[in-house]
Amino acid sequence: TSYAPNTNYERGSSATGLIISSPDVPVSSLLRFELGQLPPSAIVKQALLRLYGLERRNTNAFCIEAYALSRDWDDASVTWVRPRPGELWGSPGADAPGVDRTATHSGARALVDGVNKWYDLDLTDLVQQWIANPESNKGLLLKGQGASNHVALASSQYPDTRLHPALIITYNLPTAEPVITPGQGDASLMGRVLFEGRGPAPSPTWRVPITITIQREEDATPVWRGQLTTGQYGEFLIEDLPSGVYSVSIASAHALRAIRRNLHLRPGPNTMTVGPLVEGDIVPDGYITARDRSVLVTAFGSTAGETNYVAQADLNDDGRINVQDLTLLESNYGRYGDVVQFADSGSQLFLPYVRASRRVSSSPRSLAMGRGQGWAEDPPLSLPIVGHSPLLPFPTPTLWAGARDVRVRGRYAYMVVATYGQDPGKRFVYVLDVQQPHAPTLVNTYSGLAWDPDEIRLDGDRAYVAKKGNGVDILDISNPPAITFLGNFAYSSQPPQSPIAKGVYPLGNLMYVAAEWDGLQIVDVSNPARPALLGEWTRSAFGEGVWSDGQVAYMAASHASGYAQVRVFDVSDPRRPFKTAYTTTPVRGSAVDLTVSDGYLYVAAEEGGVLVFDVASNPWEPELKGAFSTFKAQKLAVVERIVYVADYEEGLKVIDATNPAAMRLIAQCDTPGLAWGVSVANGYAYVADGREGLQVIDLAPLTPSPTPTPTYTETPSPSPTPTLTATPSPTSTPTLVRVGIPLVMKRSTR
């Protein structure tokens, strides 16, 4: 404390408490944990600092902030003005940003709203950085922020050891894989890897360590795996490989994994070019997100050899973490999953985010109907596009900008558009009059904060828009030409504070949300201006889409194994949802959308196609009845056991699922854009077609006779984000570590 600037509080009765005060009373505390017991390869899922509140001065609003320290200090001699003998803090109280501590606090603040209770601060990103660079772990500065107040917390010397501070870390370890050596063969592979941000080849910066795995395309059997370093052109050579058709994966330190599919190796030399690798996966979890940005920003400006330098954040491996690395990360921000190509770079069909996987079906007949196979029965009908509504002009520098989902009710279609900040008007909801399907007319747009809306759902006079940027917007659509804002749900118990909403399902006064990192959330929307979180299930849950009848909820979820997964919850008490089962299917793919109709659960699983489960027999344990392979199933709609699938690059697919064990493709339409979402109404399919806007497809050819177009009733589907999801490499069961005494944990600057 500034009141006794030369006093050390490591011993004595005052050492039993960590004192933190508001800025008007300069008192703060230091804390340090040793993390040497953690494996260097640990991938942190969550790191939670727990502090127990003993007393506070008053009830004024007050928060605790944790800053990463940048300097070494000695617990036996540290004071308000000195970190250790012979040195001074850059500013008293270890408060000089960039010198003594980081400029911004780590994770979210902890609100002091009582005593005799635990306060939690999420330090996930900081702990991951400490593991990657142990020398950067200098401990924490705990400061107060808010109205005049102070709080006393139990320290590591408090008599009741149960109340000592603790750092609880949940982490995964990559599964160890055996080294596979090639058998004798007559083929050689001369490959080249392209890199971002390293200047033209040849260059020493193109010499990069990589891990290569070669496996048979037909059964995924690995035939070669090893590590090597590329040459100055990014080149490498592997010899003595058996001939055949292979999938080749390439992994490097801080890039998403790249996969070359359907590579034919013939006797003699063979060539292959892959890339450029997508840089930015600093925290090696298969996602380029705020966690990676946090590590890079913390290490920004450092060079190799300095204590705060993090090699994983040096994206171009030039020994400096600077604006070039930040530019690389920002250009790839939001991308995740494997990057797959089916031809050499330069002339390839380049499909970002699609994981390498075999198309698996529980029905041989379904596989026979798969893309690229011969037709066992009549070929599918070709459906015509009869109407189109383009997007309003705005720059579209990314493949993923454009229409993402659509719902039709009456004469209006409601379409959400991902702009990625490129539309100055911030228009992300389009209202179109489709009374004349051949000539849909834009009648209104709604603007707001939404770079990447994923799903829109209609319920009564409301529309619910799930947004990866900032939660769920609730809109009043009672007058479609003039929709208005009602409220926004943007609470989360874990970072980010706004849930990364991928799927939403409104049901009366409740709203079910599937969110990245935050799993299932149940929200009271009886007052749409103030949505209130009732209950949530967040443990190891990466939610994509959700459906519920108020008793049971199904959530499509990404899974580290790479297989499509559905999680089942008992939501009869919305304040205490709990998982009753999860179904990991034998189908490779990511479950991204689902809906229930006539006792069946239908799931869109990207490259895993369409899955059908029986939920009539036992809704708590879905039973897989069939699977049908598609190109990359996104959202789906179901009408009388006919499944309409938005199939990304291959447009609309119409599948007869009358017999789930023998589904068949009966019609299709190759739309001009990327099909993300679909809605069916009044004999037409309405497709959200990426940068090509809305496509209206006539379903009349499905009518067996030239009778008037039948009227179809829309079955709403809780479509999750058609976001292309990642499959991080298989990990072991998460490990929970409680880091506490006897590790060093001292409060010393009071």
WOWOMO-V672929 format. One record per residue. RES is the residue in one letter. PHI is phi in radians with two decimals (none if undefined). OMEGA is omega in radians with two decimals (NA if undefined). BURIAL is 1 if it has 9 or more other C-alpha atoms within 8 Angstrom, else 0. Layout:
RES_PHI_OMEGA_BURIAL, RES_PHI_OMEGA_BURIAL
This chain:
T_none_3.12_1, S_-1.23_3.12_1, Y_-1.25_3.07_0, A_-2.42_-2.94_0, P_-1.14_-3.11_1, N_-1.89_-3.10_0, T_-1.67_3.04_0, N_-1.79_-3.04_1, Y_-1.90_-3.09_1, E_-1.25_-3.12_1, R_-2.21_3.10_0, G_1.68_-3.07_0, S_-1.12_-3.12_0, S_-1.24_-3.11_0, A_-1.32_-3.10_1, T_-1.39_-3.12_1, G_-2.24_2.99_1, L_-1.72_-3.08_1, I_-1.80_3.12_1, I_-2.32_-3.09_1, S_-2.18_3.07_1, S_-1.22_-3.04_1, P_-1.00_-3.13_1, D_-1.29_3.10_0, V_-2.18_-2.98_0, P_-1.21_3.05_1, V_-2.36_3.11_1, S_-2.51_-3.08_1, S_-2.43_3.09_1, L_-1.97_-3.06_1, L_-2.63_3.12_1, R_-2.54_3.06_1, F_-2.12_3.02_1, E_-1.62_-3.04_0, L_-1.96_-3.08_0, G_-1.07_-3.12_0, Q_-1.33_3.14_0, L_-1.42_3.11_0, P_-1.11_3.14_0, P_-1.07_-3.10_0, S_-1.58_-3.08_0, A_-1.08_3.03_1, I_-1.85_-3.01_1, V_-1.33_3.05_1, K_-1.57_3.07_1, Q_-2.81_3.01_1, A_-2.26_-3.01_1, L_-2.06_3.03_1, L_-1.51_-3.11_1, R_-1.97_-3.14_1, L_-2.21_-3.08_1, Y_-1.75_-3.12_1, G_-1.47_-3.13_1, L_-1.70_-3.13_1, E_-2.78_3.03_1, R_-2.47_-3.04_1, R_-1.28_-3.07_0, N_-2.67_-3.08_0, T_-1.80_3.11_0, N_-1.06_3.11_0, A_-1.08_-2.97_1, F_-2.71_-3.12_1, C_-2.24_3.05_1, I_-1.81_3.09_1, E_-2.09_3.10_1, A_-2.04_3.11_1, Y_-1.96_3.05_1, A_-1.30_3.10_1, L_-1.34_-3.11_1, S_-1.88_-3.06_1, R_-2.26_3.03_1, D_-1.24_3.09_0, W_-2.59_-3.09_0, D_-1.95_-3.03_0, D_-1.15_-3.10_0, A_-1.45_-3.06_0, S_-2.34_-3.08_1, V_-1.11_3.11_1, T_-2.38_3.13_1, W_-1.07_-3.06_1, V_-1.91_-3.06_1, R_-2.27_3.02_1, P_-1.32_3.09_1, R_-2.88_-3.06_1, P_-0.96_3.07_0, G_1.47_-3.14_0, E_-2.24_3.07_0, L_-2.08_2.97_1, W_-1.13_3.06_1, G_-1.06_3.03_1, S_-2.51_-3.11_1, P_-0.90_-3.11_1, G_1.41_-3.14_1, A_0.98_-2.91_1, D_-1.98_3.10_1, A_-1.61_3.14_1, P_-1.06_-3.14_0, G_1.41_3.13_0, V_-2.00_3.14_1, D_-1.64_-3.04_1, R_-2.58_3.05_1, T_-1.24_-3.09_1, A_-1.28_-3.12_0, T_-2.12_-3.14_0, H_-1.31_-3.12_1, S_-1.56_3.10_1, G_1.14_-3.12_1, A_-1.52_3.05_1, R_-1.24_3.04_1, A_-1.89_-3.13_1, L_-1.38_3.07_1, V_-1.51_-3.07_1, D_-2.11_3.12_0, G_2.87_3.09_0, V_-2.22_-3.07_1, N_0.96_3.14_0, K_-2.67_-3.14_0, W_-1.59_2.97_0, Y_-1.94_-3.08_1, D_-2.02_3.02_1, L_-2.19_-3.12_1, D_-1.48_-3.12_1, L_-2.07_-3.02_1, T_-0.96_-3.07_1, D_-1.13_-3.12_1, L_-1.15_-3.14_1, V_-1.14_3.08_1, Q_-1.06_3.10_1, Q_-1.14_3.13_1, W_-1.08_3.12_1, I_-1.17_3.14_1, A_-1.17_-3.12_1, N_-2.40_-3.06_1, P_-0.97_-3.11_1, E_-1.16_-3.12_0, S_-1.41_-3.13_1, N_-1.40_3.09_1, K_-1.81_-3.13_1, G_1.76_-3.02_1, L_-2.25_2.94_1, L_-1.86_3.12_1, L_-1.74_-3.11_1, K_-2.16_3.07_1, G_-1.82_3.13_1, Q_-2.53_3.11_1, G_2.29_-3.12_1, A_-1.22_-3.06_0, S_-1.00_-3.08_1, N_-3.02_2.91_1, H_-2.66_-3.13_1, V_-2.34_3.05_1, A_-1.87_-3.14_1, L_-1.99_3.08_1, A_-1.17_3.12_1, S_-1.74_3.13_1, S_-1.24_3.10_1, Q_-1.86_3.10_1, Y_-1.17_-3.04_1, P_-1.00_-3.13_0, D_-1.51_-3.05_0, T_-1.12_3.13_0, R_-1.16_-3.08_0, L_-1.79_3.13_1, H_-1.13_3.05_1, P_-1.00_3.14_1, A_-2.53_3.03_1, L_-1.95_-3.06_1, I_-1.74_-3.01_1, I_-2.04_3.01_1, T_-1.90_-3.07_1, Y_-2.52_3.04_1, N_-1.97_2.98_1, L_-2.05_3.08_1, P_-1.04_3.11_1, T_-1.21_3.10_0, A_-1.18_-3.14_0, E_-2.01_3.14_0, P_-1.19_3.06_0, V_-1.32_-3.11_0, I_-1.92_3.11_1, T_-1.80_-3.08_0, P_-1.27_2.99_1, G_-1.39_3.12_0, Q_-1.22_3.12_0, G_-2.53_-3.07_1, D_-1.96_3.14_1, A_-2.04_3.03_1, S_-2.24_-3.11_1, L_-2.08_3.05_1, M_-1.79_-3.04_1, G_-1.90_3.04_1, R_-2.43_3.10_1, V_-1.90_3.09_1, L_-1.66_-3.08_1, F_-2.14_3.08_1, E_-1.66_2.92_1, G_1.21_-3.08_0, R_-2.08_-3.11_0, G_1.30_-3.10_0, P_-1.29_3.02_0, A_-1.44_-0.01_0, P_-1.35_3.13_0, S_-2.80_3.08_1, P_-1.04_-3.14_0, T_-1.23_3.09_1, W_-1.49_3.05_1, R_-1.48_-2.97_1, V_-2.27_3.03_1, P_-1.16_3.11_1, I_-2.38_3.04_1, T_-2.00_-3.08_1, I_-2.04_3.02_1, T_-2.19_3.11_1, I_-2.04_-3.13_1, Q_-2.36_-3.12_1, R_-1.13_-3.13_1, E_-1.16_-3.00_1, E_-1.27_-3.06_0, D_-2.39_3.08_0, A_1.11_3.09_1, T_-1.31_3.13_0, P_-1.28_3.10_1, V_-2.04_3.12_1, W_-2.75_3.04_1, R_-2.60_3.14_1, G_-3.07_3.11_1, Q_-1.93_3.09_0, L_-2.68_3.13_1, T_-2.05_-3.12_1, T_-1.22_3.06_1, G_-1.47_-3.04_1, Q_-1.26_3.00_1, Y_-1.85_-3.04_1, G_1.43_-3.02_1, E_-1.56_3.04_1, F_-2.67_-3.12_1, L_-2.44_3.03_0, I_-2.19_-3.06_0, E_-2.02_3.06_0, D_1.06_3.08_1, L_-1.68_3.06_1, P_-1.26_3.10_1, S_-1.16_3.11_1, G_2.66_3.12_0, V_-1.90_-2.96_1, Y_-2.30_2.92_1, S_-1.95_-3.08_1, V_-2.03_3.10_1, S_-1.88_-3.11_1, I_-2.27_3.14_1, A_-2.11_3.04_1, S_-2.25_-2.89_1, A_-1.08_-2.99_1, H_-2.38_3.11_1, A_-2.19_2.99_1, L_-1.14_-3.11_1, R_-1.14_3.09_1, A_-1.83_-3.11_1, I_-2.32_3.03_1, R_-1.77_-3.09_1, R_-1.65_3.00_1, N_0.96_3.09_1, L_-1.52_-3.14_1, H_-1.57_3.05_0, L_-1.75_-3.13_1, R_-1.96_3.12_1, P_-0.94_-3.11_0, G_1.72_-3.10_0, P_-1.32_3.07_1, N_-2.31_-3.12_1, T_-2.09_3.13_0, M_-2.77_3.05_1, T_-2.20_-3.08_1, V_-2.22_3.02_1, G_2.07_0.07_1, P_-1.22_3.10_1, L_-1.12_-3.11_1, V_-1.57_-3.04_1, E_-1.48_3.03_1, G_2.31_-3.12_1, D_-1.46_-3.06_1, I_-1.22_2.97_1, V_-1.45_-2.90_1, P_-1.26_-3.12_1, D_-2.14_3.12_0, G_1.47_-3.12_1, Y_-2.30_3.03_1, I_-1.89_-2.95_1, T_-2.39_3.14_1, A_-1.08_3.12_0, R_-1.10_3.12_1, D_-1.19_-3.13_1, R_-1.08_-3.11_1, S_-1.07_3.13_1, V_-1.12_-3.11_1, L_-1.14_-3.11_1, V_-1.12_3.13_0, T_-1.12_-3.12_0, A_-1.61_-3.04_1, F_-1.04_3.13_0, G_1.57_-3.11_0, S_-1.54_3.08_1, T_-2.21_-3.11_1, A_-0.96_-3.13_1, G_1.80_3.10_0, E_-1.41_-3.01_0, T_-1.15_-3.11_0, N_-1.64_3.08_1, Y_-1.29_3.10_1, V_-2.08_-3.06_1, A_-1.00_-3.11_0, Q_-1.11_-3.13_1, A_-1.57_3.10_1, D_-1.51_-2.92_1, L_-1.16_3.08_1, N_-1.83_3.01_1, D_0.92_3.12_0, D_-1.78_3.11_0, G_1.46_3.14_0, R_-2.34_3.06_1, I_-1.82_-2.99_1, N_-2.47_-3.05_1, V_-1.12_3.10_0, Q_-1.14_3.10_1, D_-1.17_3.13_1, L_-1.10_3.12_1, T_-1.11_3.10_0, L_-1.04_-3.12_1, L_-1.11_-3.10_1, E_-1.13_-3.13_0, S_-1.19_-3.13_0, N_-1.93_-3.05_1, Y_-1.03_3.13_1, G_1.63_3.14_0, R_-1.45_-3.12_1, Y_-2.86_-3.14_1, G_1.59_3.11_1, D_-1.29_3.09_1, V_-1.83_-2.99_1, V_-1.94_3.01_1, Q_-2.32_-3.09_1, F_-1.87_3.09_1, A_-2.63_-3.11_1, D_-1.17_3.12_1, S_-1.03_-3.11_1, G_1.87_3.13_0, S_-2.50_-3.00_0, Q_-1.66_2.88_1, L_-1.41_-2.96_0, F_-1.78_-3.06_1, L_-2.06_3.13_0, P_-1.12_2.99_0, Y_1.40_-3.09_1, V_-1.39_-3.14_1, R_-1.36_3.04_1, A_-1.22_3.13_1, S_-2.85_3.01_0, R_-1.40_3.07_1, R_-1.42_-3.02_1, V_-1.98_3.09_1, S_-2.45_3.07_1, S_-1.38_-3.12_1, S_-2.18_3.10_1, P_-0.98_-3.14_0, R_-1.13_3.10_1, S_-1.07_3.10_1, L_-1.12_3.12_1, A_-1.11_3.12_1, M_-1.48_-3.00_1, G_-1.13_-3.12_1, R_-1.01_3.07_0, G_1.51_-3.13_0, Q_-1.75_3.07_0, G_-1.30_-3.09_0, W_-1.56_3.13_0, A_-1.33_3.13_0, E_-2.26_3.12_0, D_-1.05_3.09_0, P_-1.13_-3.12_0, P_-1.17_3.08_0, L_-1.24_3.07_1, S_-1.75_-3.08_0, L_-1.63_-3.09_1, P_-1.55_2.94_0, I_-1.48_-3.07_1, V_-1.97_3.14_1, G_-2.60_-3.08_1, H_-2.72_3.01_1, S_-2.27_-3.10_1, P_-1.30_3.03_0, L_-1.35_2.99_1, L_-1.14_-3.06_0, P_-1.06_2.93_0, F_-2.87_-3.12_0, P_-1.05_3.13_0, T_-2.28_-3.08_1, P_-1.33_-3.09_0, T_-2.00_-3.14_0, L_-1.13_-2.94_0, W_-1.69_3.07_0, A_-1.23_3.08_1, G_2.24_-3.10_1, A_-1.14_-3.05_1, R_-2.04_3.14_1, D_-2.77_-3.12_1, V_-2.61_3.03_1, R_-2.33_-3.12_1, V_-2.05_3.04_1, R_-2.47_3.14_0, G_1.06_-3.09_0, R_-1.63_-3.05_0, Y_-2.07_2.98_1, A_-1.94_3.12_1, Y_-1.97_-3.03_1, M_-2.16_3.07_1, V_-1.78_-3.03_1, V_-2.24_3.05_1, A_-1.52_-3.10_1, T_-1.84_-3.08_1, Y_0.89_3.07_1, G_1.34_-3.06_0, Q_-1.55_3.13_1, D_-1.71_-3.13_1, P_-1.01_3.14_0, G_-1.43_3.12_0, K_0.94_-3.10_1, R_-1.49_-3.09_1, F_-2.11_3.00_1, V_-2.15_3.08_1, Y_-1.89_3.01_1, V_-1.95_-3.08_1, L_-2.13_3.03_1, D_-1.46_-3.11_1, V_-2.00_3.09_1, Q_-1.05_2.99_0, Q_-1.88_-3.03_0, P_-1.01_-3.13_1, H_-1.30_-3.11_1, A_-2.51_3.12_1, P_-1.08_-3.04_1, T_-2.16_3.09_0, L_-1.29_-3.12_1, V_-1.98_-3.09_1, N_-2.92_2.96_1, T_-2.34_3.06_1, Y_-2.10_-3.08_1, S_-1.95_3.10_1, G_3.02_-3.10_0, L_-1.46_3.13_0, A_-2.91_3.07_1, W_-1.29_-2.98_1, D_-2.49_3.06_1, P_-1.21_-3.04_1, D_-1.93_-3.04_1, E_-2.68_3.01_1, I_-2.18_3.12_1, R_-2.24_-3.13_1, L_-1.95_3.08_1, D_-2.68_-3.09_1, G_1.09_3.13_0, D_-1.63_-3.10_0, R_-2.11_2.94_1, A_-2.07_3.13_1, Y_-2.03_-3.08_1, V_-2.03_3.09_1, A_-1.48_-3.07_1, K_-2.25_3.10_1, K_-1.24_-3.10_1, G_-1.40_-3.05_1, N_-2.73_2.94_1, G_1.37_-3.06_1, V_-2.16_3.03_1, D_-1.60_3.06_1, I_-1.98_-3.04_1, L_-2.09_3.06_1, D_-1.60_-3.13_1, I_-2.01_3.12_1, S_-1.07_3.04_0, N_-2.14_-3.00_0, P_-0.92_3.12_1, P_-1.20_-3.11_0, A_-2.54_-3.14_0, I_-1.19_-3.08_1, T_-2.29_-3.12_0, F_-1.46_3.08_0, L_-1.83_-3.09_1, G_-3.09_-3.13_1, N_-2.44_3.02_1, F_-1.72_-3.06_1, A_-2.49_3.09_1, Y_-1.88_3.02_1, S_-2.60_3.14_1, S_-1.40_3.14_0, Q_-2.29_3.07_0, P_-1.08_-0.12_1, P_-1.27_-3.04_0, Q_-1.14_2.99_1, S_-1.62_-3.12_1, P_-1.08_3.08_1, I_-1.42_-2.98_1, A_-1.26_3.11_1, K_-1.86_-3.14_1, G_-2.46_3.14_1, V_-2.50_3.12_1, Y_-2.48_3.11_1, P_-1.44_3.13_1, L_-2.57_-3.10_1, G_1.11_-3.14_0, N_-1.57_3.13_0, L_-2.03_3.07_1, M_-2.32_3.12_1, Y_-1.80_-3.06_1, V_-2.14_2.99_1, A_-1.83_-3.01_1, A_-2.33_2.99_1, E_-1.05_3.09_1, W_1.18_-3.04_1, D_-1.82_3.03_1, G_1.07_-3.08_1, L_-1.69_3.07_1, Q_-2.25_3.12_1, I_-2.03_-2.94_1, V_-2.19_3.03_1, D_-1.46_-3.14_1, V_-2.03_3.09_1, S_-1.04_2.97_0, N_-1.97_-3.02_0, P_-1.10_3.11_1, A_-1.26_-3.13_0, R_-2.38_3.10_1, P_-1.05_-3.06_1, A_-2.14_3.09_0, L_-1.19_3.10_1, L_-1.67_-3.10_1, G_-2.74_-3.14_1, E_-2.69_3.05_1, W_-2.35_-2.96_1, T_-2.01_-2.98_1, R_-1.20_3.08_0, S_0.86_-3.06_0, A_-2.09_3.08_1, F_-2.01_-3.01_1, G_-1.33_3.13_1, E_-2.11_-3.12_1, G_-2.58_-3.03_1, V_-2.60_3.04_1, W_-2.55_3.12_1, S_-2.69_3.00_1, D_-1.95_-3.13_0, G_1.67_3.09_0, Q_-1.95_3.11_0, V_-2.11_3.07_1, A_-2.23_3.06_1, Y_-1.97_3.13_1, M_-2.18_2.98_1, A_-1.27_-3.02_1, A_-2.44_2.98_1, S_-1.27_-3.10_1, H_-2.40_-3.07_1, A_-1.09_-3.12_1, S_-1.25_-3.08_1, G_1.57_3.13_1, Y_-1.81_3.14_1, A_-1.05_-3.07_1, Q_-2.39_3.03_1, V_-2.14_3.11_1, R_-1.86_-3.05_1, V_-2.01_-3.08_1, F_-2.23_2.93_1, D_-1.55_-3.10_1, V_-2.06_3.13_1, S_-1.07_2.98_0, D_-1.92_-3.03_0, P_-1.09_3.11_1, R_-1.45_-3.10_0, R_-2.41_3.08_0, P_-1.18_3.06_1, F_-2.47_-3.09_0, K_-1.35_3.12_1, T_-1.77_-3.13_0, A_-2.91_2.92_1, Y_-2.45_-3.07_1, T_-1.96_3.02_1, T_-1.66_-3.02_0, T_-1.41_3.04_1, P_-1.44_-3.05_0, V_-1.83_3.07_1, R_-1.21_3.13_1, G_2.70_3.13_1, S_-2.01_3.09_1, A_-1.24_-3.06_1, V_-2.13_3.14_1, D_-2.69_3.08_1, L_-2.73_3.05_1, T_-2.70_3.13_1, V_-2.06_3.12_1, S_-2.66_3.05_1, D_0.93_3.06_0, G_1.40_3.10_0, Y_-2.14_3.04_1, L_-1.78_-3.12_1, Y_-1.87_-3.07_1, V_-2.21_2.97_1, A_-1.62_-3.00_1, A_-2.17_3.13_1, E_0.85_-3.09_1, E_-1.19_3.04_1, G_-1.39_3.07_1, G_1.40_-3.10_1, V_-1.92_3.13_1, L_-2.00_3.13_1, V_-2.20_-3.14_1, F_-2.08_2.98_1, D_-1.47_3.07_1, V_-2.11_3.09_1, A_-1.35_-3.10_0, S_-1.16_3.12_0, N_-2.62_-3.07_0, P_-1.09_-3.11_1, W_-1.51_3.13_1, E_-2.39_-3.14_1, P_-1.01_3.14_1, E_-1.98_-3.13_0, L_-1.14_-3.12_1, K_-1.90_-3.14_1, G_-3.12_3.11_1, A_-2.51_3.13_1, F_-2.28_-3.07_1, S_-1.36_3.01_1, T_-2.26_-3.11_1, F_-1.22_-3.14_1, K_-2.87_-3.03_1, A_-1.07_3.10_1, Q_-1.83_3.11_1, K_-1.59_3.13_1, L_-2.51_3.01_1, A_-2.32_-3.08_1, V_-2.19_3.07_1, V_-2.33_3.09_1, E_0.89_3.09_0, R_1.14_2.93_1, I_-1.80_-3.06_1, V_-1.81_3.09_1, Y_-1.82_-2.98_1, V_-2.09_2.93_1, A_-1.39_-2.92_1, D_-1.95_3.00_1, Y_0.97_-3.05_1, E_-1.16_-3.09_1, E_-1.78_2.96_1, G_1.25_-3.09_1, L_-1.65_3.01_1, K_-2.06_3.09_1, V_-2.05_-3.00_1, I_-2.11_3.04_1, D_-1.46_-3.12_1, A_-1.92_3.10_1, T_-0.98_3.01_0, N_-1.95_-3.05_0, P_-1.02_-3.13_1, A_-1.36_-3.12_1, A_-2.51_3.13_1, M_-1.19_-3.13_1, R_-2.51_3.11_1, L_-1.41_-3.10_1, I_-1.91_3.13_1, A_-2.82_3.13_1, Q_-2.77_3.08_1, C_-2.60_3.14_1, D_-1.47_-3.11_0, T_-1.29_-3.08_1, P_-1.27_-3.12_0, G_-1.93_3.09_1, L_-1.85_-3.07_1, A_-1.37_-3.13_1, W_-1.84_-3.05_1, G_-2.40_-3.11_1, V_-2.57_3.02_1, S_-2.40_-3.09_1, V_-2.11_3.13_1, A_-2.83_2.98_1, N_0.99_3.07_1, G_1.42_3.13_1, Y_-2.32_2.98_1, A_-1.87_3.14_1, Y_-1.90_-3.02_1, V_-2.02_2.98_1, A_-1.37_-2.86_1, D_-1.98_3.06_1, G_1.05_-3.08_1, R_-1.19_3.12_1, E_-1.58_3.03_1, G_1.28_-3.11_1, L_-1.70_3.03_1, Q_-1.98_3.08_1, V_-1.89_-3.03_1, I_-2.03_-3.12_1, D_-1.37_3.13_1, L_-1.67_-3.11_1, A_-0.99_3.13_0, P_-1.03_3.10_0, L_-1.37_3.12_0, T_-1.31_-3.02_1, P_-1.17_3.12_0, S_-2.41_-3.06_0, P_-1.28_3.07_0, T_-1.60_3.12_0, P_-1.00_-3.11_0, T_-0.99_3.12_1, P_-1.20_3.10_0, T_-1.68_3.10_0, Y_-1.75_3.07_1, T_-1.71_-3.11_0, E_-1.16_2.97_1, T_-1.81_-3.11_0, P_-1.04_3.10_0, S_-2.17_-3.13_1, P_-1.39_-3.00_1, S_-1.05_3.03_1, P_-1.39_3.09_1, T_-0.90_3.02_1, P_-1.28_-3.11_1, T_-1.22_-3.13_0, L_-1.35_-2.93_1, T_-1.76_-3.03_1, A_-1.74_2.94_1, T_-2.10_3.05_1, P_-1.07_-3.13_1, S_-1.03_-3.06_1, P_-0.94_-3.14_1, T_-2.16_3.13_1, S_-1.36_3.11_0, T_-1.03_-3.12_0, P_-0.95_-3.14_1, T_-1.87_3.13_0, L_-1.83_-3.12_0, V_-2.11_3.04_0, R_-1.75_-3.10_0, V_-1.73_-3.11_1, G_-2.75_3.09_1, I_-1.00_0.26_1, P_-1.62_3.12_0, L_-1.20_-3.08_0, V_-1.22_-3.14_1, M_-2.66_-2.95_1, K_-2.17_2.98_1, R_-1.84_-2.94_1, S_-2.33_-3.08_1, T_-1.85_3.12_1, R_-1.19_NA_1
